[in-house]
Amino acid sequence: MHLRQAAHSTSKPLCFNVHNLSMKRIGIVVVIGVLVSTIVGGGMTDHSPTAGPVILIEDVDRFYKVYDSAGGHPTAEQLQRDYIDSGSDGLHQFAKMRNITGSRIAETLTKRPQIYADAKHCTAVLPHVRERLQEVFGKLSTLYQEAKFPSVTIAIGRGKPVGVGSPAVGVMIGLEALCATSWLNPNVEDRFVRVIAHEYVHVQQVPALVDDEHPTVLEGSLVEGAADFIAELISGGVSYAYFPGLTKGREKEIETAFVADKDKKDLSKWLYNSTPEKPADLGYWVGYRIVKSYYLHAADKCQAIHEILQMNDPKAFLAMSGWYPGISLK
């Protein structure tokens, strides 16, 4: 079915101007349960969950108990037995997906010990992150009636990835990795809120696209760009805050090069290629601009959000977006 055919449906998601929403105006507030109430030397205590999505953090507490008891130098065996094997289901899924083992963590601890020491300080922002995410998820539920709200698992990994969001597994965040990526956004609290919002959008997208292990440049960029665009609507900003400085004055040049590569399976020039020394990932930025163009050209913004999240034909979406290299978007 072509994307615009969906506009004739008689069933539309509820939608308001998200920039003017307050929690009092959202009919049903989505409440996030289980976050930090006490932080002492990096340790955290969970409370019983309330209704709504849950943010699970006990794996972070467990890691730092192992870490502290070993003076910051736990062995691979200790990490595997006392942290990973004893961890939550979310941690077990995270470990399986991203090859997180006691040995891999121990190896990263040896090479990059500071990221684990610094990550303890990032736990201080989590209570306020919880409060802001209440509003973020409330806006998502208002904009998109079909929204799903699985748990978020925040855990400690092997220095990467920062986060994983998938319709199949939910959302998982590597605390030490996200804490270390200050180049994403220098404001730690904004970084956590917007990255979690971005990963939560992935949960709402079409599994065949999100979980495709061999996407084209266009497919991967639209999946990521859509996540950043919707995350901006619900959280107030994109997860990649450095793009304006990196792309200003180069929009047409960058996007013309993108068009030449859009059907390639080699993503290395456009996606998942950032380093602390050289932020990149320009496919996110191009994908965001294509999605924003689609949204701005749509007469029915509520239906456009639905179509963005249910996108299953990236080439058709691009053709109907009104986007072209260097387009000015306000």
N, C-alpha and C positions, 0 to 999 in steps of 0.2 A: 504493500500500500504506500502510495506517495505521502510524504509528510504533510503536505497541505490538505490532503483529503481528510485528515483527522479534525480539521477545523470545523467540519460540518456536523460533528458529533453533537448530540443533544445533551451529553453529560460532560460538564466542564469542571475542572478543579476550582475551588474557591480561591480568590486572589485579591490582595489589597496592595496599595503602594507601600512596599516594605520599608521605605525610608521614613515613613511617618508612623510606623507601628510602635506601640508601647505594649508592655505585657498586659496592661489593663484592657487593651482593645483586642487582644487575641482571645478568642472565645474559650479555648482550652489551653491551658499552660502545660507544656511538656516539661516535667520536672526530672532532672537528672539526680539519681541517687548515688550513694556511696562515693564520697570523695574524702579528702583529708579533713579532719577536724583538729588534729594536733600534729605539729611537726617539731620533733626534738632531735637535733643532730642528724637530720636526714631521715629519721624514722617517721612512719605515718600510720595513723589508726583509722580504719574504716568504720562507718556507721551502717546500720541496716538500710537496705535500699527502700526508696519510696517508689511510687508509680513512675513509669517512664524509663528511658534509657539509663543504663548504669555505667559508670566509669570505674573500672576495676584497677586498683593500684597496689594490691597486696604483694604483687611480685616485686615491686620496687623496694618495699619494706624488707622482704625476704632477702633480696640481693644484698642490701646494705648491712644486714645482720651478718651475712657470710663475709662480706667485704671488711667490715669493721673488726670482726673477731679474728681475722687473719692479718690485721694491721695493713690492710690495703693490698695484700698480696695473696689472695686465695689461690689454691691449686686448681688445676683443671678438674680433678676428681671432686673436690669440695663444691665447685660451681655446678658440676653436673648433678651430683647427688642431692645437695642441700638447697640448690636454687632451681635448676631446671626440672629435675625429676619430681620435686616436691611442689612445683608451681601449678598455676591455674590451667584450665583447659585452653584459655586464650593464649597463654604463654606456650603451651605445647603446640598449638597450631602455628603460632608465630615462628617457633623454633624449626618446625618441619618445613614451613614455606621458605624460610630464609637461611637455612643451614646454621642455626644458632646452637652451638654445643659448648660444653664446659671448656673444651680445648680451644675453640675459636675465640671465646671470651678471654681466656687466659692469655692467648696470643696477642689480642688487641690491648689488654691490660699492660703487657710488657712494652709494646710499641707506642701506645698512646695513653699512658696512665692518667694524664690530666683530664681527659674527657669524663672519666668516671668520678674523679674528685669534684670537678665542676658541676656535674649533673646533680649532686646533692643540693646545690644551691638553687637549682631550677625548681625543686619541689616546693619552694616557698610561694610560687605563683599559682599553684594548683587550686587553692580555695577560691580565688577570684576568677580563675579560668572557669571553674564550675558555675559560678553565678552568671557569667557572660554566656556560657553555652546554654543555659536555660532559655535565654532569649533567642539565641541562634536556632535551637531546635524548635522553639515555638514558631518562629518565622517560617522555617522549613515546612512544618506541618500545616501552616496556613496557606503557603504558596502551592503546596503539592499534596493533595489529599491522600495519594497512594504511598506517601513516605513510609519507609520502614526504619525502625529504631533499634538495631541490635546493640549489644554492649560494646563499649570501647575498652580495650585492654592496654594499659600503659605499663611497659615492662622495660627491662634492661637487656640490650642485645650486644652485638659484637662491633658496634660503631656504625652500623648501617643495617637496614634502611631507616630513614626518618619515620616513615609511616606506610601502612598498607591498608587500602580500602577496597573491598570486593563484595559483590552481592552474595558470594558463596561463603565468605568467612567473617564478614563484619569489618571492624576497624581495629587496627593494632598500631601502637605508637612506640617507637624506641626512644625512651626518655633521654638517654645519653647522646644519641645521634641528633635529635631535635635540639637539645640544649647546645650542642656544639656548632650547629649551623647558623651562627649569628648573621651570616651574609644573606640569609633568606629575609630576615627582618631583625633589626637591632633591638626591637622591643620584645623581650622574652614572652610576655603575656600575650601580646598580639600574635606572636609567632605560633604559640600553642593553640590559641582559639582558631586562627585561620587555617592552620594545617589540619586540625581535627575536622573543621567544617569542610574543607576540601576532600578529605578522605571519606567523610560521611556522604558527600554527594556521589562518590563512586558506588556506594552501596545501593543508590537509587537507580543507577544506570543499567543498561541492557547487559546481562552477563556475557553474552557472546562477544561483545566488544571489549568490555573491561578486562575479561580474563583471557583474551586472545594472546597467545604467547608469541605470535608472529604477525603483528599488525603492520600496516604500511605507515609511512610518516604521517599521512593525512589522518588515518584512523587513530593512531596514538595521540596525535596532537589535538584532535577534536575531543577525545575522551578526557584528556587533561585540561584542555581549555574550557570545556563545559563545566568541569568540576571547579575551576577557578572562578568562572563567571558566576555560577550559582552561589558559590561560597562568598563572593563579594556581596551579592544581594542580601544574604542572610547574616553575614558577620561584619560587614562594613569595609572589607578590604580583601585583596588577593593574598595568597600565601607567598608568592614571589614578589616582594616589595621592591626589588632592585631593577625590575624591567624598564621603568621609565628612563632611568639614567643610562642604561645599557643600549637602548634602542632609539633614543631621541635623535631625529634628523636622519635616521637610517631606515625608516620604516619601509619605503619602497624597495630599497636595495635588499633588505633581509627577506621581504615577502616575495620578491621576484625569484630569489634563489630557492625559496620554499616551494614555489609552484613547480620548479624544475625537478624537485626531489620528492614531491608529494606521494608518488606511487611506489617509491622504493621501500624495500624491507629493511634496509640498513638504516637504523635510527641514530647512529652515532654522532651525526652532525646536528641533530635537532632535539633529542630527548635523552634524559638520564646521563648527561655528560658534564654536569657541573662538578667543580671541586672548590674547596675553600679558597684556593689561589685564583681560580678562574670561573666565576659564576657563568652559567650558560643556559641550557634547556630552553632555547628560543622557540621550540615547537609549542611549549606551553603558551607562550605569548602570542604566537600566530593563531593557535587554536582558539584562545580567548577572544581575539579580535574577530575571527570568523563567527563565533557564537554570538558575540555582542552585536555584530552587524545583522545577524539573523533576527535577534531580539528587537533591535531598533527599527527594523523594516516591517515587523509584524504589526498588524492592526490590533490583534487580540494578544496582549502581553501574557495573560494567564495561560492561554493555549500555547503560546510560544515556549513558555517554561516547560509545559508538559511535553512538547515536541523535542525540546533540547534534551530532556532527561530520557526520553524514549527513543532517541535517535538510533536507527539500526541500518541506515544507508548513508554513510559519510559523504559519498560523492553526490548524492541527491541533495543532501543537506547543504553542502558547499555551493551547489548550483543555485539553490534558492535563497542563499544568505545575503546576496547583494554585495558581498565582499569582493574586493580586488586589491592588488598590491598597492600599499600606500594610502588606502582609504582613510579619510578623516572621520574619526568616531568621537562623539561628544558624550 
